[in-house]
Amino acid sequence: MTGKILILSLAVLLAAGAIFYFSSQDGPSSDQTSGGFVRIALRLFVPDYDKLPSARQAQVRKNVNFAVRKAAHVFEYAVLGALLTLLLLEISKRRSRLTGVRYNQAVPLSAAVIIGLIYAATDEAHQIFTGRSSKLSDVLIDLAGVMAGAAAAWLLSRAFSSLRNDKKVKKKNSKTKIKADRYKETL
């Protein structure tokens, strides 16, 4: 196992562990965790929040809380999807180098999304045992996060790969030019 694969594997486990940790919290603890982010969001997006009537404040707080919690789902699963994609792409590249068989990038990308979806579904089922609800809509939100993270990682991987190839071509062209110049000098 290469260092890059080991580091990515550990990062995937860390991301999955963080998701598991947050899902293991009971309802009140989970609300307390998201409460800090809700207060920040209220200050940023609802500047006159303190001046609103208490009933309106409660409604705004409820809406912001909902948005913050769903955004957290998307974010944590986007990170997982990106890390899974990078790991599976790296494994595929290594296998390709070892076997000489060109790999199809759609396979690791699809596998990352499927693994992320399975993890999201099992995570929602796990929440039942913490006294929290388990919703299909949350699995779909998590899937959207996985897909966004996987797509972003794939695009970044392609961009960096293209940059590396450009550098290799420039270096090769530079060496070729030096050899040509030396050859001309001998004539």
C-alpha positions, 0 to 999 in steps of 0.5 A: 500500500502506498503512502497516498493510499494509506493517508486517503484510507485514514481520511475516509475512516476519519470522515466516516467516524465523524459522521458516526459520532454526530449520528450517535448523539441523542436529539438534545445533544444534536440540537445543542451541537447545531445550536451554535451554528444556528446562532451564527447563521441568525447573526449573519442572515437575520440582522434584526432577529432580536427585534422580531416578536417572539413567535416570529423569532421561534419560526425563524430559529426553527427554519434556520435550524432546519437549514443548518442541519441539512447543510451539515448533512450535505457538507459531511457527506460531500467530504466523505464522497470526495475522500472516497473518490480520491481513494478509489481513483488512486487505487485504480491508478495504482492497479493500472500501473501494475497491470498495464490495463487502462482503467475507466474513471467512471468505475471508481467514481460510481463506486464512491457514490454507491459506497457513500449511499450505503453508508448514508442509509446505514447511518440513518438506520443507526440513528433509530437506536439513538432515539432520533428519527430516520428519514429517507429524505436525509438519505437523499440529502446525504446522497446529494452531498456524496455526489457533489463531493465525488464530482468535485474530487473527480474534477480536481483530480482531472485538473491536477492530472492535466497540469502534471501532464503539461509539466511532463510535456514541457520538461520533455520538450525542453530536454528535446530542445537541449539535445537538438541544440547540442546536435546543431553545435556538433555540425 
